[in-house]
Amino acid sequence: MSMISQMDMSLPDTMKAFTRTRSRKELLSIHMKFILLVIIGTLLWNNNSARQFTSESFNSLAEFIEPETESKPYQSIWP
């Protein structure tokens, strides 16, 4: 039995995704996404107004997504 097949049998499915071979195009895509994420994070970290805008946007999105509050059982008893 080869070393690779022994390793495949011992790794859980989630780890197999990390060990699979990727094409050059896939690797470039992964690296470019990571670099873009680092650049955006750095710009947000250094710019207070961008940070404020982002936090307000996330707040308004959270308020939009939040479900309606249902009436509590005791509200019908006490006015």
PDB file of N, CA, C and O in Angstrom:
ATOM      1  N   MET A   1       0.847  -1.177   0.000  1.00  0.00           N
ATOM      2  CA  MET A   1       0.000   0.000   0.000  1.00  0.00           C
ATOM      3  C   MET A   1       0.891   1.239   0.000  1.00  0.00           C
ATOM      4  O   MET A   1       1.864   1.314   0.751  1.00  0.00           O
ATOM      5  N   SER A   2       0.559   2.188  -0.829  1.00  0.00           N
ATOM      6  CA  SER A   2       1.392   3.376  -0.905  1.00  0.00           C
ATOM      7  C   SER A   2       1.096   4.332   0.242  1.00  0.00           C
ATOM      8  O   SER A   2       0.091   4.208   0.941  1.00  0.00           O
ATOM      9  N   MET A   3       1.994   5.281   0.411  1.00  0.00           N
ATOM     10  CA  MET A   3       1.875   6.265   1.498  1.00  0.00           C
ATOM     11  C   MET A   3       0.623   7.126   1.330  1.00  0.00           C
ATOM     12  O   MET A   3      -0.043   7.460   2.310  1.00  0.00           O
ATOM     13  N   ILE A   4       0.310   7.480   0.093  1.00  0.00           N
ATOM     14  CA  ILE A   4      -0.843   8.344  -0.163  1.00  0.00           C
ATOM     15  C   ILE A   4      -2.140   7.625   0.164  1.00  0.00           C
ATOM     16  O   ILE A   4      -3.026   8.218   0.778  1.00  0.00           O
ATOM     17  N   SER A   5      -2.275   6.383  -0.223  1.00  0.00           N
ATOM     18  CA  SER A   5      -3.514   5.667   0.057  1.00  0.00           C
ATOM     19  C   SER A   5      -3.691   5.434   1.559  1.00  0.00           C
ATOM     20  O   SER A   5      -4.819   5.427   2.051  1.00  0.00           O
ATOM     21  N   GLN A   6      -2.589   5.243   2.292  1.00  0.00           N
ATOM     22  CA  GLN A   6      -2.690   5.124   3.745  1.00  0.00           C
ATOM     23  C   GLN A   6      -3.141   6.445   4.348  1.00  0.00           C
ATOM     24  O   GLN A   6      -3.945   6.458   5.281  1.00  0.00           O
ATOM     25  N   MET A   7      -2.637   7.547   3.833  1.00  0.00           N
ATOM     26  CA  MET A   7      -3.008   8.852   4.345  1.00  0.00           C
ATOM     27  C   MET A   7      -4.481   9.131   4.040  1.00  0.00           C
ATOM     28  O   MET A   7      -5.180   9.704   4.875  1.00  0.00           O
ATOM     29  N   ASP A   8      -4.963   8.738   2.859  1.00  0.00           N
ATOM     30  CA  ASP A   8      -6.352   8.958   2.493  1.00  0.00           C
ATOM     31  C   ASP A   8      -7.304   8.219   3.420  1.00  0.00           C
ATOM     32  O   ASP A   8      -8.382   8.724   3.733  1.00  0.00           O
ATOM     33  N   MET A   9      -6.919   7.037   3.859  1.00  0.00           N
ATOM     34  CA  MET A   9      -7.798   6.266   4.730  1.00  0.00           C
ATOM     35  C   MET A   9      -7.843   6.845   6.135  1.00  0.00           C
ATOM     36  O   MET A   9      -8.837   6.658   6.836  1.00  0.00           O
ATOM     37  N   SER A  10      -6.810   7.534   6.563  1.00  0.00           N
ATOM     38  CA  SER A  10      -6.771   8.031   7.925  1.00  0.00           C
ATOM     39  C   SER A  10      -7.323   9.441   8.073  1.00  0.00           C
ATOM     40  O   SER A  10      -7.658   9.851   9.184  1.00  0.00           O
ATOM     41  N   LEU A  11      -7.426  10.182   6.998  1.00  0.00           N
ATOM     42  CA  LEU A  11      -7.903  11.560   7.080  1.00  0.00           C
ATOM     43  C   LEU A  11      -9.427  11.620   7.004  1.00  0.00           C
ATOM     44  O   LEU A  11     -10.037  10.886   6.228  1.00  0.00           O
ATOM     45  N   PRO A  12     -10.044  12.489   7.804  1.00  0.00           N
ATOM     46  CA  PRO A  12     -11.486  12.690   7.645  1.00  0.00           C
ATOM     47  C   PRO A  12     -11.779  13.424   6.337  1.00  0.00           C
ATOM     48  O   PRO A  12     -10.872  13.963   5.702  1.00  0.00           O
ATOM     49  N   ASP A  13     -13.033  13.437   5.948  1.00  0.00           N
ATOM     50  CA  ASP A  13     -13.414  14.026   4.659  1.00  0.00           C
ATOM     51  C   ASP A  13     -13.048  15.494   4.548  1.00  0.00           C
ATOM     52  O   ASP A  13     -12.679  15.954   3.466  1.00  0.00           O
ATOM     53  N   THR A  14     -13.140  16.245   5.645  1.00  0.00           N
ATOM     54  CA  THR A  14     -12.821  17.674   5.568  1.00  0.00           C
ATOM     55  C   THR A  14     -11.344  17.897   5.275  1.00  0.00           C
ATOM     56  O   THR A  14     -10.994  18.858   4.590  1.00  0.00           O
ATOM     57  N   MET A  15     -10.485  17.044   5.770  1.00  0.00           N
ATOM     58  CA  MET A  15      -9.054  17.198   5.522  1.00  0.00           C
ATOM     59  C   MET A  15      -8.685  16.782   4.103  1.00  0.00           C
ATOM     60  O   MET A  15      -7.683  17.251   3.564  1.00  0.00           O
ATOM     61  N   LYS A  16      -9.480  15.911   3.496  1.00  0.00           N
ATOM     62  CA  LYS A  16      -9.194  15.512   2.119  1.00  0.00           C
ATOM     63  C   LYS A  16      -9.312  16.691   1.173  1.00  0.00           C
ATOM     64  O   LYS A  16      -8.611  16.752   0.164  1.00  0.00           O
ATOM     65  N   ALA A  17     -10.199  17.633   1.493  1.00  0.00           N
ATOM     66  CA  ALA A  17     -10.363  18.807   0.652  1.00  0.00           C
ATOM     67  C   ALA A  17      -9.105  19.671   0.664  1.00  0.00           C
ATOM     68  O   ALA A  17      -8.783  20.314  -0.335  1.00  0.00           O
ATOM     69  N   PHE A  18      -8.394  19.688   1.789  1.00  0.00           N
ATOM     70  CA  PHE A  18      -7.179  20.486   1.876  1.00  0.00           C
ATOM     71  C   PHE A  18      -5.994  19.819   1.197  1.00  0.00           C
ATOM     72  O   PHE A  18      -5.057  20.502   0.784  1.00  0.00           O
ATOM     73  N   THR A  19      -6.020  18.514   1.077  1.00  0.00           N
ATOM     74  CA  THR A  19      -4.871  17.794   0.528  1.00  0.00           C
ATOM     75  C   THR A  19      -5.015  17.469  -0.950  1.00  0.00           C
ATOM     76  O   THR A  19      -4.092  16.909  -1.543  1.00  0.00           O
ATOM     77  N   ARG A  20      -6.144  17.803  -1.560  1.00  0.00           N
ATOM     78  CA  ARG A  20      -6.311  17.461  -2.980  1.00  0.00           C
ATOM     79  C   ARG A  20      -5.434  18.359  -3.840  1.00  0.00           C
ATOM     80  O   ARG A  20      -5.093  19.477  -3.454  1.00  0.00           O
ATOM     81  N   THR A  21      -5.083  17.852  -4.997  1.00  0.00           N
ATOM     82  CA  THR A  21      -4.252  18.638  -5.902  1.00  0.00           C
ATOM     83  C   THR A  21      -5.126  19.629  -6.652  1.00  0.00           C
ATOM     84  O   THR A  21      -6.241  19.307  -7.064  1.00  0.00           O
ATOM     85  N   ARG A  22      -4.610  20.828  -6.822  1.00  0.00           N
ATOM     86  CA  ARG A  22      -5.340  21.887  -7.503  1.00  0.00           C
ATOM     87  C   ARG A  22      -4.554  22.345  -8.724  1.00  0.00           C
ATOM     88  O   ARG A  22      -3.326  22.276  -8.768  1.00  0.00           O
ATOM     89  N   SER A  23      -5.299  22.808  -9.701  1.00  0.00           N
ATOM     90  CA  SER A  23      -4.637  23.298 -10.910  1.00  0.00           C
ATOM     91  C   SER A  23      -4.022  24.666 -10.636  1.00  0.00           C
ATOM     92  O   SER A  23      -4.302  25.303  -9.620  1.00  0.00           O
ATOM     93  N   ARG A  24      -3.197  25.089 -11.547  1.00  0.00           N
ATOM     94  CA  ARG A  24      -2.538  26.389 -11.418  1.00  0.00           C
ATOM     95  C   ARG A  24      -3.567  27.527 -11.395  1.00  0.00           C
ATOM     96  O   ARG A  24      -3.396  28.511 -10.675  1.00  0.00           O
ATOM     97  N   LYS A  25      -4.628  27.385 -12.183  1.00  0.00           N
ATOM     98  CA  LYS A  25      -5.675  28.399 -12.245  1.00  0.00           C
ATOM     99  C   LYS A  25      -6.422  28.486 -10.908  1.00  0.00           C
ATOM    100  O   LYS A  25      -6.719  29.585 -10.439  1.00  0.00           O
ATOM    101  N   GLU A  26      -6.722  27.350 -10.298  1.00  0.00           N
ATOM    102  CA  GLU A  26      -7.398  27.342  -8.996  1.00  0.00           C
ATOM    103  C   GLU A  26      -6.530  27.977  -7.915  1.00  0.00           C
ATOM    104  O   GLU A  26      -7.025  28.738  -7.084  1.00  0.00           O
ATOM    105  N   LEU A  27      -5.243  27.666  -7.926  1.00  0.00           N
ATOM    106  CA  LEU A  27      -4.338  28.242  -6.931  1.00  0.00           C
ATOM    107  C   LEU A  27      -4.228  29.756  -7.091  1.00  0.00           C
ATOM    108  O   LEU A  27      -4.196  30.488  -6.101  1.00  0.00           O
ATOM    109  N   LEU A  28      -4.173  30.220  -8.326  1.00  0.00           N
ATOM    110  CA  LEU A  28      -4.114  31.657  -8.568  1.00  0.00           C
ATOM    111  C   LEU A  28      -5.388  32.341  -8.077  1.00  0.00           C
ATOM    112  O   LEU A  28      -5.336  33.421  -7.489  1.00  0.00           O
ATOM    113  N   SER A  29      -6.521  31.708  -8.321  1.00  0.00           N
ATOM    114  CA  SER A  29      -7.801  32.264  -7.874  1.00  0.00           C
ATOM    115  C   SER A  29      -7.866  32.346  -6.346  1.00  0.00           C
ATOM    116  O   SER A  29      -8.327  33.349  -5.800  1.00  0.00           O
ATOM    117  N   ILE A  30      -7.413  31.316  -5.665  1.00  0.00           N
ATOM    118  CA  ILE A  30      -7.417  31.303  -4.197  1.00  0.00           C
ATOM    119  C   ILE A  30      -6.499  32.394  -3.653  1.00  0.00           C
ATOM    120  O   ILE A  30      -6.867  33.112  -2.722  1.00  0.00           O
ATOM    121  N   HIS A  31      -5.315  32.519  -4.228  1.00  0.00           N
ATOM    122  CA  HIS A  31      -4.365  33.527  -3.760  1.00  0.00           C
ATOM    123  C   HIS A  31      -4.873  34.947  -4.023  1.00  0.00           C
ATOM    124  O   HIS A  31      -4.712  35.828  -3.178  1.00  0.00           O
ATOM    125  N   MET A  32      -5.476  35.169  -5.170  1.00  0.00           N
ATOM    126  CA  MET A  32      -5.992  36.500  -5.490  1.00  0.00           C
ATOM    127  C   MET A  32      -7.136  36.878  -4.541  1.00  0.00           C
ATOM    128  O   MET A  32      -7.232  38.032  -4.123  1.00  0.00           O
ATOM    129  N   LYS A  33      -7.990  35.932  -4.203  1.00  0.00           N
ATOM    130  CA  LYS A  33      -9.073  36.206  -3.252  1.00  0.00           C
ATOM    131  C   LYS A  33      -8.498  36.555  -1.878  1.00  0.00           C
ATOM    132  O   LYS A  33      -8.990  37.461  -1.206  1.00  0.00           O
ATOM    133  N   PHE A  34      -7.473  35.844  -1.473  1.00  0.00           N
ATOM    134  CA  PHE A  34      -6.852  36.110  -0.175  1.00  0.00           C
ATOM    135  C   PHE A  34      -6.197  37.493  -0.161  1.00  0.00           C
ATOM    136  O   PHE A  34      -6.338  38.241   0.806  1.00  0.00           O
ATOM    137  N   ILE A  35      -5.490  37.823  -1.224  1.00  0.00           N
ATOM    138  CA  ILE A  35      -4.835  39.132  -1.302  1.00  0.00           C
ATOM    139  C   ILE A  35      -5.876  40.252  -1.300  1.00  0.00           C
ATOM    140  O   ILE A  35      -5.685  41.274  -0.641  1.00  0.00           O
ATOM    141  N   LEU A  36      -6.973  40.064  -2.032  1.00  0.00           N
ATOM    142  CA  LEU A  36      -8.049  41.059  -2.044  1.00  0.00           C
ATOM    143  C   LEU A  36      -8.664  41.226  -0.657  1.00  0.00           C
ATOM    144  O   LEU A  36      -8.954  42.345  -0.235  1.00  0.00           O
ATOM    145  N   LEU A  37      -8.860  40.129   0.040  1.00  0.00           N
ATOM    146  CA  LEU A  37      -9.394  40.182   1.401  1.00  0.00           C
ATOM    147  C   LEU A  37      -8.454  40.933   2.340  1.00  0.00           C
ATOM    148  O   LEU A  37      -8.908  41.718   3.172  1.00  0.00           O
ATOM    149  N   VAL A  38      -7.158  40.701   2.214  1.00  0.00           N
ATOM    150  CA  VAL A  38      -6.171  41.400   3.048  1.00  0.00           C
ATOM    151  C   VAL A  38      -6.166  42.898   2.735  1.00  0.00           C
ATOM    152  O   VAL A  38      -6.094  43.722   3.647  1.00  0.00           O
ATOM    153  N   ILE A  39      -6.241  43.248   1.468  1.00  0.00           N
ATOM    154  CA  ILE A  39      -6.254  44.666   1.084  1.00  0.00           C
ATOM    155  C   ILE A  39      -7.499  45.361   1.626  1.00  0.00           C
ATOM    156  O   ILE A  39      -7.398  46.451   2.188  1.00  0.00           O
ATOM    157  N   ILE A  40      -8.661  44.752   1.468  1.00  0.00           N
ATOM    158  CA  ILE A  40      -9.895  45.352   1.979  1.00  0.00           C
ATOM    159  C   ILE A  40      -9.841  45.470   3.495  1.00  0.00           C
ATOM    160  O   ILE A  40     -10.237  46.495   4.051  1.00  0.00           O
ATOM    161  N   GLY A  41      -9.356  44.434   4.170  1.00  0.00           N
ATOM    162  CA  GLY A  41      -9.235  44.484   5.624  1.00  0.00           C
ATOM    163  C   GLY A  41      -8.297  45.586   6.081  1.00  0.00           C
ATOM    164  O   GLY A  41      -8.586  46.278   7.057  1.00  0.00           O
ATOM    165  N   THR A  42      -7.189  45.756   5.397  1.00  0.00           N
ATOM    166  CA  THR A  42      -6.231  46.806   5.750  1.00  0.00           C
ATOM    167  C   THR A  42      -6.835  48.197   5.543  1.00  0.00           C
ATOM    168  O   THR A  42      -6.658  49.089   6.372  1.00  0.00           O
ATOM    169  N   LEU A  43      -7.544  48.370   4.436  1.00  0.00           N
ATOM    170  CA  LEU A  43      -8.180  49.673   4.182  1.00  0.00           C
ATOM    171  C   LEU A  43      -9.248  49.983   5.230  1.00  0.00           C
ATOM    172  O   LEU A  43      -9.358  51.118   5.693  1.00  0.00           O
ATOM    173  N   LEU A  44     -10.024  48.985   5.596  1.00  0.00           N
ATOM    174  CA  LEU A  44     -11.048  49.206   6.622  1.00  0.00           C
ATOM    175  C   LEU A  44     -10.413  49.479   7.977  1.00  0.00           C
ATOM    176  O   LEU A  44     -10.924  50.291   8.749  1.00  0.00           O
ATOM    177  N   TRP A  45      -9.315  48.815   8.271  1.00  0.00           N
ATOM    178  CA  TRP A  45      -8.651  48.985   9.567  1.00  0.00           C
ATOM    179  C   TRP A  45      -8.077  50.394   9.715  1.00  0.00           C
ATOM    180  O   TRP A  45      -8.111  50.971  10.802  1.00  0.00           O
ATOM    181  N   ASN A  46      -7.557  50.941   8.630  1.00  0.00           N
ATOM    182  CA  ASN A  46      -6.884  52.231   8.681  1.00  0.00           C
ATOM    183  C   ASN A  46      -7.795  53.435   8.435  1.00  0.00           C
ATOM    184  O   ASN A  46      -7.386  54.568   8.693  1.00  0.00           O
ATOM    185  N   ASN A  47      -8.997  53.224   7.952  1.00  0.00           N
ATOM    186  CA  ASN A  47      -9.876  54.330   7.615  1.00  0.00           C
ATOM    187  C   ASN A  47     -11.096  54.305   8.534  1.00  0.00           C
ATOM    188  O   ASN A  47     -11.949  53.424   8.423  1.00  0.00           O
ATOM    189  N   ASN A  48     -11.172  55.281   9.442  1.00  0.00           N
ATOM    190  CA  ASN A  48     -12.262  55.302  10.417  1.00  0.00           C
ATOM    191  C   ASN A  48     -13.625  55.515   9.780  1.00  0.00           C
ATOM    192  O   ASN A  48     -14.605  54.904  10.204  1.00  0.00           O
ATOM    193  N   SER A  49     -13.704  56.369   8.772  1.00  0.00           N
ATOM    194  CA  SER A  49     -15.005  56.615   8.145  1.00  0.00           C
ATOM    195  C   SER A  49     -15.494  55.367   7.398  1.00  0.00           C
ATOM    196  O   SER A  49     -16.694  55.091   7.385  1.00  0.00           O
ATOM    197  N   ALA A  50     -14.591  54.622   6.785  1.00  0.00           N
ATOM    198  CA  ALA A  50     -14.985  53.379   6.116  1.00  0.00           C
ATOM    199  C   ALA A  50     -15.447  52.344   7.136  1.00  0.00           C
ATOM    200  O   ALA A  50     -16.396  51.598   6.894  1.00  0.00           O
ATOM    201  N   ARG A  51     -14.765  52.309   8.277  1.00  0.00           N
ATOM    202  CA  ARG A  51     -15.176  51.391   9.341  1.00  0.00           C
ATOM    203  C   ARG A  51     -16.562  51.751   9.864  1.00  0.00           C
ATOM    204  O   ARG A  51     -17.393  50.873  10.094  1.00  0.00           O
ATOM    205  N   GLN A  52     -16.806  53.045  10.051  1.00  0.00           N
ATOM    206  CA  GLN A  52     -18.102  53.515  10.538  1.00  0.00           C
ATOM    207  C   GLN A  52     -19.204  53.189   9.533  1.00  0.00           C
ATOM    208  O   GLN A  52     -20.281  52.732   9.916  1.00  0.00           O
ATOM    209  N   PHE A  53     -18.935  53.424   8.248  1.00  0.00           N
ATOM    210  CA  PHE A  53     -19.914  53.121   7.202  1.00  0.00           C
ATOM    211  C   PHE A  53     -20.224  51.629   7.173  1.00  0.00           C
ATOM    212  O   PHE A  53     -21.385  51.237   7.059  1.00  0.00           O
ATOM    213  N   THR A  54     -19.189  50.797   7.277  1.00  0.00           N
ATOM    214  CA  THR A  54     -19.386  49.354   7.253  1.00  0.00           C
ATOM    215  C   THR A  54     -20.203  48.888   8.442  1.00  0.00           C
ATOM    216  O   THR A  54     -21.099  48.058   8.289  1.00  0.00           O
ATOM    217  N   SER A  55     -19.908  49.412   9.630  1.00  0.00           N
ATOM    218  CA  SER A  55     -20.658  48.991  10.815  1.00  0.00           C
ATOM    219  C   SER A  55     -22.111  49.430  10.733  1.00  0.00           C
ATOM    220  O   SER A  55     -23.005  48.685  11.133  1.00  0.00           O
ATOM    221  N   GLU A  56     -22.359  50.640  10.217  1.00  0.00           N
ATOM    222  CA  GLU A  56     -23.745  51.097  10.052  1.00  0.00           C
ATOM    223  C   GLU A  56     -24.480  50.251   9.016  1.00  0.00           C
ATOM    224  O   GLU A  56     -25.665  49.958   9.181  1.00  0.00           O
ATOM    225  N   SER A  57     -23.788  49.861   7.960  1.00  0.00           N
ATOM    226  CA  SER A  57     -24.408  49.008   6.938  1.00  0.00           C
ATOM    227  C   SER A  57     -24.772  47.649   7.510  1.00  0.00           C
ATOM    228  O   SER A  57     -25.860  47.133   7.255  1.00  0.00           O
ATOM    229  N   PHE A  58     -23.860  47.067   8.285  1.00  0.00           N
ATOM    230  CA  PHE A  58     -24.154  45.775   8.911  1.00  0.00           C
ATOM    231  C   PHE A  58     -25.292  45.896   9.914  1.00  0.00           C
ATOM    232  O   PHE A  58     -26.115  44.987  10.025  1.00  0.00           O
ATOM    233  N   ASN A  59     -25.352  47.006  10.647  1.00  0.00           N
ATOM    234  CA  ASN A  59     -26.442  47.224  11.597  1.00  0.00           C
ATOM    235  C   ASN A  59     -27.785  47.314  10.890  1.00  0.00           C
ATOM    236  O   ASN A  59     -28.755  46.689  11.318  1.00  0.00           O
ATOM    237  N   SER A  60     -27.846  48.084   9.815  1.00  0.00           N
ATOM    238  CA  SER A  60     -29.112  48.214   9.094  1.00  0.00           C
ATOM    239  C   SER A  60     -29.511  46.893   8.445  1.00  0.00           C
ATOM    240  O   SER A  60     -30.698  46.572   8.383  1.00  0.00           O
ATOM    241  N   LEU A  61     -28.547  46.132   7.966  1.00  0.00           N
ATOM    242  CA  LEU A  61     -28.832  44.818   7.404  1.00  0.00           C
ATOM    243  C   LEU A  61     -29.374  43.879   8.480  1.00  0.00           C
ATOM    244  O   LEU A  61     -30.307  43.116   8.228  1.00  0.00           O
ATOM    245  N   ALA A  62     -28.787  43.932   9.682  1.00  0.00           N
ATOM    246  CA  ALA A  62     -29.254  43.084  10.778  1.00  0.00           C
ATOM    247  C   ALA A  62     -30.673  43.460  11.189  1.00  0.00           C
ATOM    248  O   ALA A  62     -31.479  42.582  11.497  1.00  0.00           O
ATOM    249  N   GLU A  63     -30.985  44.750  11.196  1.00  0.00           N
ATOM    250  CA  GLU A  63     -32.347  45.177  11.530  1.00  0.00           C
ATOM    251  C   GLU A  63     -33.341  44.741  10.463  1.00  0.00           C
ATOM    252  O   GLU A  63     -34.482  44.401  10.776  1.00  0.00           O
ATOM    253  N   PHE A  64     -32.913  44.748   9.203  1.00  0.00           N
ATOM    254  CA  PHE A  64     -33.783  44.312   8.114  1.00  0.00           C
ATOM    255  C   PHE A  64     -34.058  42.813   8.196  1.00  0.00           C
ATOM    256  O   PHE A  64     -35.180  42.374   7.944  1.00  0.00           O
ATOM    257  N   ILE A  65     -33.052  42.034   8.543  1.00  0.00           N
ATOM    258  CA  ILE A  65     -33.178  40.578   8.590  1.00  0.00           C
ATOM    259  C   ILE A  65     -33.882  40.099   9.853  1.00  0.00           C
ATOM    260  O   ILE A  65     -34.486  39.026   9.855  1.00  0.00           O
ATOM    261  N   GLU A  66     -33.812  40.878  10.923  1.00  0.00           N
ATOM    262  CA  GLU A  66     -34.368  40.460  12.211  1.00  0.00           C
ATOM    263  C   GLU A  66     -35.860  40.138  12.074  1.00  0.00           C
ATOM    264  O   GLU A  66     -36.613  40.919  11.492  1.00  0.00           O
ATOM    265  N   PRO A  67     -36.283  38.998  12.605  1.00  0.00           N
ATOM    266  CA  PRO A  67     -37.702  38.635  12.502  1.00  0.00           C
ATOM    267  C   PRO A  67     -38.567  39.518  13.401  1.00  0.00           C
ATOM    268  O   PRO A  67     -38.097  40.103  14.377  1.00  0.00           O
ATOM    269  N   GLU A  68     -39.826  39.591  13.042  1.00  0.00           N
ATOM    270  CA  GLU A  68     -40.768  40.351  13.850  1.00  0.00           C
ATOM    271  C   GLU A  68     -40.901  39.689  15.215  1.00  0.00           C
ATOM    272  O   GLU A  68     -40.926  38.463  15.322  1.00  0.00           O
ATOM    273  N   THR A  69     -40.985  40.507  16.250  1.00  0.00           N
ATOM    274  CA  THR A  69     -41.153  39.943  17.586  1.00  0.00           C
ATOM    275  C   THR A  69     -42.618  39.586  17.783  1.00  0.00           C
ATOM    276  O   THR A  69     -43.515  40.381  17.501  1.00  0.00           O
ATOM    277  N   GLU A  70     -42.832  38.400  18.261  1.00  0.00           N
ATOM    278  CA  GLU A  70     -44.196  37.953  18.508  1.00  0.00           C
ATOM    279  C   GLU A  70     -44.633  38.442  19.876  1.00  0.00           C
ATOM    280  O   GLU A  70     -43.804  38.677  20.755  1.00  0.00           O
ATOM    281  N   SER A  71     -45.929  38.595  20.050  1.00  0.00           N
ATOM    282  CA  SER A  71     -46.421  39.070  21.340  1.00  0.00           C
ATOM    283  C   SER A  71     -46.194  38.000  22.402  1.00  0.00           C
ATOM    284  O   SER A  71     -46.320  36.805  22.135  1.00  0.00           O
ATOM    285  N   LYS A  72     -45.867  38.434  23.570  1.00  0.00           N
ATOM    286  CA  LYS A  72     -45.616  37.520  24.685  1.00  0.00           C
ATOM    287  C   LYS A  72     -46.975  37.070  25.254  1.00  0.00           C
ATOM    288  O   LYS A  72     -47.960  37.797  25.126  1.00  0.00           O
ATOM    289  N   PRO A  73     -47.038  35.914  25.862  1.00  0.00           N
ATOM    290  CA  PRO A  73     -48.320  35.411  26.376  1.00  0.00           C
ATOM    291  C   PRO A  73     -48.920  36.304  27.447  1.00  0.00           C
ATOM    292  O   PRO A  73     -50.143  36.396  27.548  1.00  0.00           O
ATOM    293  N   TYR A  74     -48.096  36.963  28.247  1.00  0.00           N
ATOM    294  CA  TYR A  74     -48.625  37.790  29.332  1.00  0.00           C
ATOM    295  C   TYR A  74     -49.120  39.143  28.835  1.00  0.00           C
ATOM    296  O   TYR A  74     -49.811  39.844  29.574  1.00  0.00           O
ATOM    297  N   GLN A  75     -48.791  39.528  27.613  1.00  0.00           N
ATOM    298  CA  GLN A  75     -49.245  40.826  27.107  1.00  0.00           C
ATOM    299  C   GLN A  75     -50.747  40.864  26.893  1.00  0.00           C
ATOM    300  O   GLN A  75     -51.357  41.927  27.010  1.00  0.00           O
ATOM    301  N   SER A  76     -51.352  39.738  26.586  1.00  0.00           N
ATOM    302  CA  SER A  76     -52.790  39.723  26.405  1.00  0.00           C
ATOM    303  C   SER A  76     -53.546  39.794  27.737  1.00  0.00           C
ATOM    304  O   SER A  76     -54.719  40.167  27.763  1.00  0.00           O
ATOM    305  N   ILE A  77     -52.883  39.440  28.839  1.00  0.00           N
ATOM    306  CA  ILE A  77     -53.514  39.469  30.153  1.00  0.00           C
ATOM    307  C   ILE A  77     -53.412  40.860  30.761  1.00  0.00           C
ATOM    308  O   ILE A  77     -54.409  41.391  31.250  1.00  0.00           O
ATOM    309  N   TRP A  78     -52.230  41.456  30.741  1.00  0.00           N
ATOM    310  CA  TRP A  78     -52.033  42.774  31.333  1.00  0.00           C
ATOM    311  C   TRP A  78     -51.960  43.854  30.262  1.00  0.00           C
ATOM    312  O   TRP A  78     -51.208  43.717  29.297  1.00  0.00           O
ATOM    313  N   PRO A  79     -52.723  44.914  30.419  1.00  0.00           N
ATOM    314  CA  PRO A  79     -52.692  45.972  29.399  1.00  0.00           C
ATOM    315  C   PRO A  79     -51.453  46.803  29.440  1.00  0.00           C
ATOM    316  O   PRO A  79     -51.301  47.725  28.639  1.00  0.00           O
TER     317      PRO A  79
END
